[in-house]
């Protein structure tokens, strides 16, 4: 069976030339159809459906234009005399069945190659123009070679190479892979294939994992949408009117659609946790120095005051574990603390809060926290509500440090690319004259009593002295967190909102980037954080109360107005119906294994709730 995929070429990725401009109607054979198997019942061999042509991305060796469209033989479920390799099988089952000789690495890989293509095709049916869900770079042929090597090795030795033997893994675009670009959405960074695998990629390969695709990110990776001029936009797998989140957005979307068995991403302000919640998958943001960052692309190399964490996204909590806590790297950058199992008390003490203290939380997000609390209490665990005292202070530190060079280094990589709208508010402050910035703050403070002036006044270039002052403030916020929360209450774990809204529409981050404060807090403090899907937006239960008044709680009237009032408020439970909503599980620095163990506790307490492998189907689609 064949699926058509279209390669966009290095020669088309030169400065000023973007694949997006080439994907207009008439430039690609989108009217062509191919028949591929689709999963219906236990064995899909006799079931077929028609999907449109698929745009998968470019490969380094592709030839010019759309003249040489490539056909690849792939099946969605690779059926053999031993049975079907089912993409709803979790990573541990894949390894077990390969070990028993029921499947081969090659058979499993073909199933996931097909599923990743089908995921792309499905979304193209629901979108117009160049909007595609998961633009990714394909490593299919190299992955097939690796799978064959693993099969030959296992046939000869009857020994698995490692704990991920034969597991197809997707990686975020910022990880370098030998022979492939790591553009992170910059056209100027195209045609510069990596010379060496990133440390995490090399470790995964050594453990038997098969790296087979790279996934999309937002321009600069400093946004929680997922769009860039080079690859286009990634949409939410449950409703394409909304974003999948970012910056590990392509990973979240692909995993939700069973297009990968496991995923790797990074997080400096919520980049693992936000896509996990928006897309309904699991994630782990480790303590920053537990996993090496060697071999990853960064928009501001040398920015060490808030370090990026590197972790996993997965379809089940069982797959979130050891993937994120791999061995130390050869440069000795990360802490030499190997993964170890922990034993938890039979009864745990959880803290929780329903607001980040800056904006009123939506009913859907509050319900996710409260349902988690209720489930844990039924299991005999103690859950205590408290007020999170430091979110705004942590946000001040983050903004002060992140904008310390006026975003000059980050924006220099745009070259000829237009800046994405999601970066508008994030980068506006340093681009304004001082008197204009001060006037905007005065207006907001006078008429809106808003957090806006408190944050916006910090978005400017700073002296070395100011930079060190903000670094000192970061240390004080982290120390205060333990003194005022962890030590004061003695919590084993904290249940927190991922954001005040369950999801945002495309373009929502343009004016609501402050929503990321709920996740940024734990980057500033450097806490390990797990994310678990809890529920879905329900218009029957998640409407605002009739007595709700914007700004009445004393929080930001300016941001709450955009979130909840007017003719087109961002929060619309009817339009958002079915969108996943998750929670953060926050641990203490270095206690990553405890977070993983408590993710298991919380997941078991919540029980079956319609997430995990095989759960995806698009609930709502609109033309975008």
C-alpha positions as CSV (number, residue, x, y, z in Angstrom):
1,X,0.0,0.0,0.0
2,X,1.4,3.5,-0.8
3,X,1.1,6.9,0.6
4,X,2.3,9.9,-1.3
5,X,4.5,12.3,0.6
6,X,6.1,15.5,-0.7
7,X,9.6,16.6,-0.1
8,X,10.6,20.2,0.2
9,X,14.2,20.7,-0.8
10,X,17.3,22.4,0.6
11,X,17.5,24.6,-2.4
12,X,14.0,25.9,-1.6
13,X,15.0,26.7,2.0
14,X,17.5,29.4,1.2
15,X,17.1,32.9,2.7
16,X,13.7,34.3,1.8
17,X,12.3,31.0,0.4
18,X,10.0,29.1,2.6
19,X,8.2,25.8,2.0
20,X,5.0,27.5,3.2
21,X,4.9,29.7,0.1
22,X,5.2,26.7,-2.1
23,X,2.3,24.8,-0.6
24,X,-0.5,26.9,-2.1
25,X,-3.3,25.3,-4.0
26,X,-2.0,24.1,-7.3
27,X,1.6,23.6,-6.2
28,X,1.0,20.2,-4.8
29,X,-1.1,17.2,-5.9
30,X,-3.5,17.4,-2.9
31,X,-6.3,16.1,-5.0
32,X,-4.5,12.8,-5.3
33,X,-5.8,10.1,-3.0
34,X,-4.2,6.9,-1.8
35,X,-5.9,4.0,0.0
36,X,-4.3,2.9,3.3
37,X,-5.4,0.6,6.1
38,X,-7.2,2.0,9.1
39,X,-7.7,0.4,12.4
40,X,-11.1,-1.0,13.0
41,X,-11.5,-4.0,15.3
42,X,-8.6,-6.2,16.3
43,X,-7.1,-6.7,12.8
44,X,-7.5,-3.9,10.3
45,X,-6.2,-5.9,7.3
46,X,-9.6,-5.8,5.5
47,X,-10.6,-2.3,6.5
48,X,-9.6,0.6,4.3
49,X,-10.3,4.3,4.0
50,X,-9.1,7.1,1.7
51,X,-6.9,9.9,2.9
52,X,-5.3,12.8,1.0
53,X,-1.7,13.2,0.0
54,X,0.6,13.8,2.9
55,X,3.2,16.5,3.4
56,X,5.8,15.1,5.7
57,X,8.7,17.5,5.4
58,X,12.1,17.6,3.7
59,X,15.1,15.3,3.8
60,X,18.7,16.4,3.2
61,X,19.1,14.4,0.1
62,X,15.8,15.3,-1.7
63,X,15.8,16.8,-5.1
64,X,14.4,20.0,-6.4
65,X,10.7,21.0,-6.3
66,X,7.7,18.8,-6.5
67,X,8.8,17.2,-9.7
68,X,10.2,14.2,-7.8
69,X,7.4,13.4,-5.5
70,X,8.2,10.3,-3.6
71,X,6.1,7.2,-2.9
72,X,6.8,5.1,0.1
73,X,5.4,1.6,0.8
74,X,3.9,1.7,4.3
75,X,1.1,0.0,6.2
76,X,-0.7,1.5,9.2
77,X,-0.7,-1.7,11.1
78,X,2.1,-4.0,9.9
79,X,0.4,-7.3,9.7
80,X,2.4,-10.5,9.7
81,X,1.8,-14.2,10.2
82,X,2.4,-13.5,13.9
83,X,-0.3,-10.8,14.1
84,X,-0.5,-7.0,13.8
85,X,2.0,-4.5,15.2
86,X,-0.5,-2.2,16.9
87,X,0.5,1.4,17.5
88,X,-1.7,1.4,20.6
89,X,0.9,-0.8,22.3
90,X,2.9,1.1,24.9
91,X,6.7,1.1,24.8
92,X,7.1,-1.6,27.5
93,X,4.8,-4.0,25.5
94,X,6.7,-3.3,22.3
95,X,10.0,-4.3,24.0
96,X,8.4,-7.4,25.5
97,X,6.9,-8.6,22.3
98,X,10.1,-8.1,20.4
99,X,11.9,-10.1,23.2
100,X,9.4,-13.0,22.7
101,X,9.9,-13.0,19.0
102,X,6.3,-12.0,18.3
103,X,7.3,-8.7,16.5
104,X,10.5,-7.4,15.0
105,X,11.9,-3.8,15.3
106,X,11.3,-3.4,11.6
107,X,7.6,-4.4,11.8
108,X,7.0,-2.0,14.7
109,X,8.8,0.8,12.9
110,X,6.7,0.4,9.7
111,X,3.5,0.7,11.8
112,X,4.6,3.9,13.4
113,X,5.9,5.3,10.1
114,X,2.5,4.8,8.7
115,X,0.7,6.2,11.7
116,X,2.7,9.4,11.7
117,X,1.8,9.8,8.0
118,X,-1.8,9.1,8.7
119,X,-1.8,11.6,11.5
120,X,-0.5,14.2,9.1
121,X,-3.1,13.3,6.4
122,X,-6.0,13.3,8.8
123,X,-5.3,16.9,9.9
124,X,-4.9,18.0,6.3
125,X,-8.5,16.9,5.7
126,X,-9.7,19.4,8.3
127,X,-7.5,22.3,7.4
128,X,-7.0,24.6,4.4
129,X,-4.0,26.4,2.9
130,X,-0.7,25.3,4.6
131,X,-2.0,24.6,8.1
132,X,-0.8,21.1,9.0
133,X,-0.8,19.5,12.4
134,X,2.7,18.0,12.7
135,X,5.2,19.3,10.2
136,X,8.2,17.1,10.8
137,X,11.5,16.1,9.4
138,X,11.4,12.4,8.5
139,X,14.3,10.0,9.3
140,X,12.5,7.0,7.9
141,X,15.3,5.5,5.8
142,X,17.9,5.9,8.5
143,X,15.4,4.5,11.0
144,X,14.8,1.5,8.8
145,X,18.5,0.8,8.7
146,X,18.7,1.0,12.5
147,X,15.7,-1.3,12.8
148,X,17.3,-3.9,10.5
149,X,20.5,-3.7,12.6
150,X,18.6,-4.3,15.8
151,X,16.8,-7.3,14.2
152,X,20.0,-8.8,13.0
153,X,21.6,-8.3,16.4
154,X,18.7,-9.9,18.2
155,X,18.5,-12.8,15.8
156,X,22.2,-13.5,16.5
157,X,22.4,-12.9,20.2
158,X,18.8,-13.3,21.4
159,X,19.7,-10.3,23.7
160,X,18.0,-6.9,23.6
161,X,20.3,-3.9,23.1
162,X,18.6,-2.0,26.0
163,X,15.4,-1.0,27.7
164,X,14.1,0.8,24.5
165,X,15.0,-1.9,22.0
166,X,12.9,-1.3,18.9
167,X,10.8,1.5,20.3
168,X,10.1,4.3,17.8
169,X,10.9,7.7,19.4
170,X,10.2,11.2,18.1
171,X,12.3,14.2,19.1
172,X,11.7,17.9,19.3
173,X,13.4,19.8,16.4
174,X,16.0,21.5,18.7
175,X,17.9,18.2,19.2
176,X,20.7,17.8,16.8
177,X,20.8,14.6,14.8
178,X,23.7,13.7,12.6
179,X,22.8,14.4,9.0
180,X,19.6,16.4,9.7
181,X,18.8,20.0,10.3
182,X,17.8,21.5,13.7
183,X,16.1,24.7,12.4
184,X,13.7,25.4,15.2
185,X,11.7,27.2,12.6
186,X,14.4,29.6,11.3
187,X,14.9,29.5,7.5
188,X,18.4,30.8,8.0
189,X,19.2,27.6,9.9
190,X,18.1,25.3,7.2
191,X,20.7,23.3,5.1
192,X,23.0,22.9,8.1
193,X,22.7,19.3,9.0
194,X,24.0,18.2,12.4
195,X,27.4,16.6,12.6
196,X,26.8,14.6,15.8
197,X,23.8,13.4,17.7
198,X,22.7,15.3,20.8
199,X,23.7,13.5,24.0
200,X,20.1,12.4,24.8
201,X,19.6,11.1,21.2
202,X,22.9,9.1,21.4
203,X,21.9,7.6,24.7
204,X,18.5,6.6,23.4
205,X,20.0,5.0,20.4
206,X,22.5,3.1,22.6
207,X,19.5,1.8,24.6
208,X,17.9,0.5,21.4
209,X,15.4,3.3,20.6
210,X,14.8,4.1,17.0
211,X,14.7,7.9,16.3
212,X,12.3,8.3,13.3
213,X,10.9,11.8,13.2
214,X,11.6,15.3,14.4
215,X,8.6,17.5,15.4
216,X,7.6,21.2,15.1
217,X,8.3,24.0,17.5
218,X,7.3,27.7,17.6
219,X,9.6,30.3,16.2
220,X,12.4,30.9,18.8
221,X,10.8,28.3,21.2
222,X,9.8,31.2,23.5
223,X,6.1,30.8,23.0
224,X,3.4,28.3,23.9
225,X,1.9,28.1,20.5
226,X,3.5,26.2,17.7
227,X,4.0,28.1,14.5
228,X,6.9,29.3,12.4
229,X,7.5,30.7,8.9
230,X,9.5,27.6,7.8
231,X,7.3,24.7,8.7
232,X,3.9,26.3,9.4
233,X,1.5,25.8,12.2
234,X,0.8,22.8,14.4
235,X,-2.8,22.6,15.5
236,X,-4.5,20.9,18.5
237,X,-5.2,17.2,17.7
238,X,-8.7,17.4,19.3
239,X,-9.8,20.7,17.8
240,X,-7.8,22.5,15.1
241,X,-9.2,25.9,16.0
242,X,-6.8,25.8,19.0
243,X,-3.1,25.4,19.4
244,X,-1.3,22.3,20.6
245,X,0.8,24.3,22.9
246,X,4.5,24.9,22.9
247,X,7.3,24.8,22.6
248,X,7.3,21.0,22.4
249,X,3.9,21.3,20.6
250,X,4.7,18.9,17.7
251,X,5.6,16.2,20.2
252,X,2.4,16.6,22.1
253,X,0.2,16.5,19.0
254,X,2.0,13.5,17.4
255,X,1.8,11.4,20.6
256,X,-1.9,12.2,21.2
257,X,-2.6,10.8,17.7
258,X,-0.5,7.6,18.4
259,X,2.1,8.8,15.8
260,X,5.0,8.0,18.1
261,X,5.6,5.6,21.0
262,X,7.6,8.1,23.1
263,X,8.8,11.6,22.7
264,X,11.6,13.9,23.9
265,X,11.3,17.6,24.5
266,X,12.7,20.5,26.4
267,X,11.2,23.0,28.9
268,X,12.3,26.5,30.0
269,X,8.9,28.0,30.8
270,X,6.3,25.2,30.4
271,X,7.3,23.8,27.0
272,X,6.7,20.2,28.1
273,X,3.8,20.7,30.4
274,X,1.6,23.0,28.4
275,X,1.5,20.8,25.2
276,X,1.0,17.8,27.5
277,X,-2.1,19.4,29.0
278,X,-3.4,20.8,25.8
279,X,-3.0,17.5,23.9
280,X,-4.0,15.1,26.7
281,X,-0.6,13.3,27.2
282,X,1.8,12.8,30.1
283,X,5.1,14.6,30.6
284,X,8.0,14.9,33.0
285,X,10.1,18.1,33.4
286,X,13.1,16.9,35.4
287,X,15.4,19.0,37.6
288,X,17.4,20.9,35.0
289,X,20.7,19.2,35.5
290,X,19.4,15.7,35.7
291,X,19.5,15.3,31.9
292,X,22.2,16.7,29.5
293,X,21.5,19.5,27.1
294,X,24.7,18.9,25.1
295,X,23.8,18.9,21.4
296,X,20.6,21.0,21.6
297,X,20.0,24.2,19.6
298,X,19.4,27.3,21.6
299,X,18.4,30.8,20.6
300,X,20.6,32.3,23.4
301,X,23.6,30.1,24.1
302,X,25.2,30.9,27.4
303,X,21.9,31.9,29.1
304,X,22.4,29.8,32.2
305,X,20.5,31.6,34.9
306,X,17.3,29.7,34.1
307,X,18.3,26.4,32.5
308,X,16.3,24.4,30.1
309,X,15.1,21.0,31.3
310,X,15.0,18.0,29.0
311,X,12.4,15.3,29.5
312,X,9.8,13.1,28.0
313,X,6.3,13.1,26.7
314,X,4.3,9.9,26.6
315,X,0.9,8.4,26.2
316,X,0.9,6.6,29.6
317,X,2.5,7.4,33.0
318,X,4.4,4.1,32.7
319,X,6.3,5.4,29.7
320,X,7.3,8.7,31.4
321,X,9.8,7.2,33.7
322,X,13.4,6.1,32.8
323,X,13.3,7.8,29.5
324,X,13.8,11.1,31.2
325,X,16.5,10.1,33.6
326,X,19.2,8.6,31.3
327,X,22.9,8.3,32.0
328,X,25.4,11.1,32.6
329,X,26.9,12.7,29.5
330,X,30.6,12.5,28.5
331,X,31.1,16.3,29.2
332,X,30.0,15.8,32.8
333,X,27.5,18.6,32.5
334,X,24.6,16.9,34.3
335,X,24.6,15.5,37.9
336,X,25.8,11.9,38.0
337,X,22.6,10.6,39.7
338,X,21.4,7.5,38.0
339,X,17.7,6.6,38.0
340,X,16.6,4.8,41.2
341,X,13.3,3.5,42.5
342,X,11.7,5.0,45.6
343,X,9.2,3.8,48.1
344,X,6.4,6.2,49.0
345,X,4.4,6.2,52.3
346,X,1.1,4.5,52.0
347,X,-0.7,7.8,52.8
348,X,0.6,11.0,51.2
349,X,0.2,14.7,52.0
350,X,-0.7,16.8,48.9
351,X,-1.0,20.6,48.7
352,X,-3.1,22.2,46.0
353,X,-4.2,25.6,44.8
354,X,-6.9,26.8,42.4
355,X,-5.3,30.1,41.2
356,X,-1.9,31.4,40.3
357,X,-2.8,34.6,42.1
358,X,-2.7,36.7,39.1
359,X,-5.8,35.8,37.1
360,X,-9.1,34.1,37.8
361,X,-8.8,30.5,36.8
362,X,-11.4,29.0,34.5
363,X,-14.0,26.6,35.8
364,X,-12.5,23.8,33.7
365,X,-9.0,24.2,35.1
366,X,-10.3,24.4,38.7
367,X,-12.3,21.3,38.1
368,X,-9.3,19.4,36.9
369,X,-7.5,20.2,40.2
370,X,-10.6,19.4,42.4
371,X,-11.2,16.1,40.6
372,X,-7.6,15.1,41.3
373,X,-8.0,16.1,45.0
374,X,-11.3,14.2,45.3
375,X,-9.8,11.0,43.8
376,X,-6.8,11.2,46.1
377,X,-9.0,11.8,49.2
378,X,-11.0,8.7,48.3
379,X,-7.7,6.7,48.5
380,X,-7.1,8.1,52.0
381,X,-4.5,10.7,51.1
382,X,-4.5,14.1,52.7
383,X,-5.1,17.1,50.5
384,X,-4.7,20.7,51.8
385,X,-5.6,23.9,49.9
386,X,-3.1,26.7,50.2
387,X,-2.4,30.0,48.5
388,X,0.7,30.0,46.2
389,X,2.5,33.1,47.3
390,X,5.4,33.5,44.8
391,X,4.0,33.1,41.2
392,X,4.1,36.8,40.4
393,X,7.6,37.2,42.0
394,X,8.9,34.2,39.9
395,X,7.4,35.8,36.8
396,X,9.1,39.0,37.5
397,X,12.4,37.2,37.8
398,X,11.9,35.3,34.6
399,X,10.9,38.4,32.6
400,X,13.8,40.4,34.0
401,X,16.4,37.8,33.1
402,X,15.0,36.7,29.8
403,X,14.8,40.2,28.4
404,X,18.2,41.3,29.9
405,X,19.8,41.7,26.4
406,X,16.6,43.2,24.9
407,X,16.0,39.8,23.1
408,X,18.7,40.9,20.6
409,X,20.4,37.5,20.4
410,X,17.1,35.6,20.0
411,X,15.6,37.9,17.4
412,X,18.9,38.1,15.4
413,X,18.2,34.6,14.2
414,X,15.0,35.7,12.4
415,X,17.1,37.0,9.6
416,X,14.5,37.7,6.8
417,X,11.7,35.7,8.5
418,X,8.7,37.7,9.7
419,X,8.2,37.5,13.5
420,X,5.3,35.3,14.6
421,X,2.4,37.1,16.4
422,X,2.9,34.9,19.5
423,X,6.2,36.9,20.2
424,X,4.5,40.3,20.0
425,X,3.9,41.0,23.7
426,X,7.0,38.9,24.8
427,X,9.4,41.1,22.8
428,X,7.5,44.4,22.8
429,X,9.0,46.1,25.9
430,X,12.7,46.2,24.8
431,X,11.6,47.5,21.3
432,X,9.8,50.5,22.7
433,X,11.5,53.8,23.7
434,X,11.7,54.1,27.5
435,X,9.1,56.9,27.7
436,X,6.6,55.0,25.7
437,X,7.0,51.9,27.8
438,X,6.5,54.0,31.0
439,X,3.4,55.7,29.5
440,X,1.9,52.3,28.7
441,X,2.5,51.1,32.2
442,X,0.9,54.3,33.7
443,X,-2.2,53.9,31.6
444,X,-2.6,50.2,32.5
445,X,-2.1,50.9,36.2
446,X,-4.4,53.9,36.2
447,X,-7.3,52.4,34.3
448,X,-7.0,48.6,34.8
449,X,-5.1,48.1,38.1
450,X,-3.3,45.5,36.2
451,X,-0.3,43.2,36.6
452,X,0.7,44.4,33.2
453,X,2.8,47.4,34.4
454,X,4.4,45.3,37.0
455,X,5.7,42.9,34.4
456,X,6.0,45.2,31.3
457,X,8.3,47.6,33.1
458,X,10.8,44.8,33.5
459,X,10.9,44.0,29.8
460,X,13.9,46.0,28.8
461,X,17.7,45.7,28.3
462,X,19.7,45.7,31.5
463,X,23.1,46.5,32.8
464,X,25.4,43.8,34.2
465,X,24.6,45.1,37.7
466,X,20.8,44.7,37.1
467,X,21.4,41.2,35.7
468,X,23.2,40.1,38.8
469,X,20.5,41.6,41.0
470,X,17.8,39.6,39.2
471,X,19.9,36.5,39.5
472,X,20.1,37.1,43.2
473,X,16.3,37.6,43.3
474,X,15.9,34.2,41.5
475,X,17.9,32.6,44.4
476,X,15.7,34.4,47.0
477,X,12.5,33.3,45.3
478,X,13.6,29.6,45.3
479,X,14.6,29.8,48.9
480,X,11.3,31.5,49.9
481,X,9.4,28.8,48.1
482,X,10.8,26.1,50.4
483,X,10.5,28.3,53.5
484,X,7.0,29.5,52.8
485,X,5.5,26.4,51.2
486,X,7.4,23.1,51.3
487,X,8.9,23.4,54.8
488,X,5.9,25.3,56.3
489,X,3.3,22.7,55.2
490,X,5.3,19.6,54.8
491,X,3.8,18.6,51.5
492,X,4.9,15.4,49.7
493,X,3.7,16.9,46.4
494,X,1.8,19.9,45.1
495,X,-1.1,19.8,42.7
496,X,-1.1,22.9,40.5
497,X,-2.9,24.3,37.5
498,X,-1.0,24.1,34.2
499,X,-2.6,27.4,33.2
500,X,-5.7,29.5,34.0
501,X,-7.2,28.5,30.7
502,X,-7.5,24.9,29.3
503,X,-6.2,26.0,25.9
504,X,-5.9,29.1,23.7
505,X,-6.9,29.6,20.1
506,X,-4.2,30.3,17.4
507,X,-2.9,33.8,18.1
508,X,-4.0,33.7,21.7
509,X,-0.5,34.1,23.1
510,X,-0.1,37.4,21.3
511,X,-1.8,39.1,24.3
512,X,-2.0,36.4,26.9
513,X,1.6,35.2,27.2
514,X,1.3,35.9,30.9
515,X,-0.6,32.7,31.2
516,X,2.7,30.9,31.2
517,X,3.4,32.3,34.7
518,X,1.8,29.1,36.2
519,X,4.5,26.9,34.7
520,X,7.4,29.4,34.7
521,X,7.3,29.4,38.5
522,X,8.8,25.9,38.6
523,X,11.5,26.8,36.1
524,X,12.7,29.6,38.3
525,X,12.5,27.4,41.4
526,X,13.9,24.4,39.3
527,X,11.4,21.9,40.6
528,X,10.8,18.6,38.8
529,X,7.2,18.5,37.5
530,X,5.0,15.8,36.1
531,X,1.9,16.6,34.0
532,X,-1.1,14.2,33.9
533,X,-4.3,14.5,31.8
534,X,-7.3,14.6,34.1
535,X,-10.5,15.6,32.3
536,X,-11.9,17.4,29.3
537,X,-13.7,20.7,28.9
538,X,-17.5,20.2,29.4
539,X,-19.9,23.0,28.6
540,X,-22.4,21.6,31.0
541,X,-20.2,22.0,34.0
542,X,-17.5,24.5,33.0
543,X,-19.4,27.8,32.4
544,X,-18.5,30.9,34.3
545,X,-20.8,31.5,37.3
546,X,-23.5,34.1,36.6
547,X,-22.1,36.4,39.3
548,X,-18.6,36.4,37.9
549,X,-17.2,40.0,37.4
550,X,-13.9,40.6,35.7
551,X,-11.3,41.9,38.1
552,X,-13.6,41.5,41.2
553,X,-11.1,39.2,42.8
554,X,-8.5,41.9,42.8
555,X,-6.5,40.2,40.1
556,X,-5.7,41.5,36.6
557,X,-8.7,43.2,35.1
558,X,-6.8,43.8,31.9
559,X,-6.0,40.1,31.2
560,X,-9.3,38.8,32.6
561,X,-11.2,41.0,30.3
562,X,-9.6,39.4,27.3
563,X,-10.0,35.9,28.8
564,X,-13.6,36.1,29.9
565,X,-15.6,39.0,28.6
566,X,-16.5,40.8,25.4
567,X,-18.1,39.4,22.2
568,X,-15.4,36.8,21.7
569,X,-13.8,35.8,25.0
570,X,-10.9,33.4,24.8
571,X,-12.6,31.1,27.3
572,X,-15.5,29.4,25.6
573,X,-16.4,26.0,27.1
574,X,-18.8,25.2,24.2
575,X,-16.1,25.8,21.5
576,X,-13.5,24.1,23.7
577,X,-15.7,21.0,24.4
578,X,-13.6,17.9,24.6
579,X,-10.2,19.6,24.9
580,X,-8.0,17.8,27.5
581,X,-7.2,19.5,30.8
582,X,-4.2,18.4,32.9
583,X,-2.6,19.3,36.2
584,X,1.0,19.7,37.3
585,X,2.5,17.5,40.1
586,X,5.3,19.5,41.6
587,X,8.2,17.9,43.6
588,X,11.3,19.0,45.3
589,X,14.5,19.7,43.4
590,X,16.5,16.5,42.7
591,X,13.6,14.3,43.8
592,X,12.5,13.5,40.3
593,X,11.9,9.8,41.1
594,X,9.4,10.8,43.8
595,X,7.5,12.9,41.2
596,X,7.4,9.9,38.9
597,X,6.2,7.6,41.7
598,X,3.5,10.1,42.7
599,X,2.4,10.4,39.1
600,X,1.6,6.7,39.3
601,X,-0.4,7.3,42.5
602,X,-2.4,10.1,41.1
603,X,-3.0,8.3,37.7
604,X,-4.3,5.2,39.5
605,X,-6.5,7.2,41.8
606,X,-8.1,9.0,38.8
607,X,-8.8,5.7,37.1
608,X,-9.9,5.3,33.5
609,X,-10.9,8.6,31.9
610,X,-10.5,8.3,28.2
611,X,-6.8,9.1,27.7
612,X,-3.9,7.0,26.4
613,X,-3.1,4.9,23.3
614,X,-6.0,4.5,21.0
615,X,-8.1,7.3,22.5
616,X,-7.6,9.9,19.7
617,X,-10.3,11.1,17.4
618,X,-10.8,14.7,16.3
619,X,-13.8,16.1,18.2
620,X,-14.1,19.4,16.4
621,X,-12.6,20.8,13.2
622,X,-12.9,24.1,11.5
623,X,-11.5,25.5,8.3
624,X,-8.4,27.6,9.2
